[in-house]
Amino acid sequence: MRQKVKQALYWISLVCCGLIVGYYIGSARFKETVQLEWEPKRHSGAISCTASWASRMNATEQQDQMSNSSVEHSSLKTESRVSTENPGNDVGNKTLETNQTEKPHGNFTQHETLTQNKTNDELQSIQAQETPRMLNFFVNGRKRFDFFPEPQPLETVQVEPVVDLLGKKQLPFRECIHLSVVACGGRIATADTLVTLKSAAILSHTCLVFHVFAEDNSQKSIKNELNNWPNKTRDRITFYIYPITYPSSEDQSEWKGILKPCSTQRIFIPELLPMVDTVLYVETDTLFINRIEDIWQYLTRFNSTQFAGMSPAHENPADGWYNRNARQPYYGKLGLDSGVMLLNLTRMREFKWSKRLVPIYRQYKDKIVRGNQDLINVALYFHSDTVFEIPCEWNYRFDHCDRGNTCLRMETEGIALLRGTKGKIHADGPFRAVHETYRDYQFGCSILEGLVQPLKERFKTMRLHTSCVKPIRESVLAILTKYT
């Protein structure tokens, strides 16, 4: 009996040893296909991977250049210096003695030639910036996408200014706040547009100018609804209604059908509204909780090169879509969300914004997934100095609260603007409760009677532990109560 037990233990131990050895061999082979070639630094105990990574990528780039002559002719040749546009660059204005070629891959820049004239400190500074992005690129196992340098603006892209359907002459209204929205997608989109405009008008005390781009079947209903607002509100509001318009040289149906219906209309707003200097663009799932005057004040913080105020697409890298899935370049570490954009149209026209976006679409149309937002991110990737980042409380979405609060400023500043993305504005939950409260509000009622009390009643039926209910209820009610 004892002999059989010993024999059984022997075979069990032998099998376990074999499994352990097989596990380590298999994991080592797997890591070879993913991990970088690590090399120890000469002066410290830290680890560096830039040189070995660069040599591997150089070989890949040589193959790409042989098979794709267009990439070879359009490579971005610049002076070999560390860019001062990145405020996190420790090298500053130190100039390198030789020239090198820079090509962005993903959301990082590959230095193809590591010159011998660089000091160790300069190399370490570059490695400190590039290594995290390279690791994210390779370890996640994402296939490297084909990169196209920024194309030159197309002078053939002609965008004709739109004419108001009511025959009103468009005026500058520089003392007013301009709000633009695109109503495209049938009756639901039309109704959502009216609620968005209503939420801006209820809390505001300044003059407002609405620029509404709408399909033919929605224009009349929007006009009638806005004209039915009480005179006290209408006296400080001017509205224009325009048809959906794209450049005459482009395929109208193709541009209109990218992702959501007419979502790319916002790209051409700078040329469509030539008399407007600045505008706040919002999507139809937007609800203003704070006054529109407060977000308008961010225009005074723009520097001389910035013309687009936008919020990050995510706050948490673990939830980021662009850093994990994008097949095209994008702004910053996590990309930008295009649902709320504070735009200096004068600077965008000088920048030839629309003429730059059309060739970008032609190059990346097979890679974009999120339509206009992807195109805008590609353009701003090449010109990051034109972006002013608006804090997340002015673009609060479901992904900020579905797995714990990721918009930390909301805890101190509150929710200033609510967006019911991913259909949440019509699904059971807190986004729908706020939307329906604004929809049912009657002009002339006080904020307390028309918004706060009905909203409290709607929230009573919801369980606080349900995702997003508690933070939205507490923040929205606290802010609206200030206006009572």
Sequence and secondary structure as in RCSB ss.txt:
>XXXX:A:sequence
MRQKVKQALYWISLVCCGLIVGYYIGSARFKETVQLEWEPKRHSGAISCTASWASRMNATEQQDQMSNSSVEHSS
LKTESRVSTENPGNDVGNKTLETNQTEKPHGNFTQHETLTQNKTNDELQSIQAQETPRMLNFFVNGRKRFDFFPE
PQPLETVQVEPVVDLLGKKQLPFRECIHLSVVACGGRIATADTLVTLKSAAILSHTCLVFHVFAEDNSQKSIKNE
LNNWPNKTRDRITFYIYPITYPSSEDQSEWKGILKPCSTQRIFIPELLPMVDTVLYVETDTLFINRIEDIWQYLT
RFNSTQFAGMSPAHENPADGWYNRNARQPYYGKLGLDSGVMLLNLTRMREFKWSKRLVPIYRQYKDKIVRGNQDL
INVALYFHSDTVFEIPCEWNYRFDHCDRGNTCLRMETEGIALLRGTKGKIHADGPFRAVHETYRDYQFGCSILEG
LVQPLKERFKTMRLHTSCVKPIRESVLAILTKYT
>XXXX:A:secstr
 HHHHHHHHHHHHHHHHHHHHHHHHHHHHHHHHHS   EE SSSSSEE HHHHHHHHHHHHHHHHHH HHHHHT 
EEE SB  SS TT SSTT B SS EEEEEETTEEEE    TTS HHHHHHHHHHHHHHHHHHHHTT         
    TT        TT       TTSEEEEEEE SSHHHHHHHHHHHHHHHHH  S EEEEEEE HHHHHHHHHH
HHTS HHHHTTEEEEEEE    TTS HHHHHTSSSTTGGGGGGHHHH TT SEEEEE TTEEESS HHHHHGGGG
G  SS  EEEEES S GGG SHHHH SS  STTT EEEEEEEEEHHHHHHTTHHHHHHHHHHHHTTT SSTHHHH
HHHHHHHTGGGEEE  GGGSB GGGTTTS   TTHHHH  SEEE TTTTTTSTTHHHHHHHHHHH  TTS HIII
IIHHHHHHHHTS TTSTTHHHHHHHHHHHHHHT 
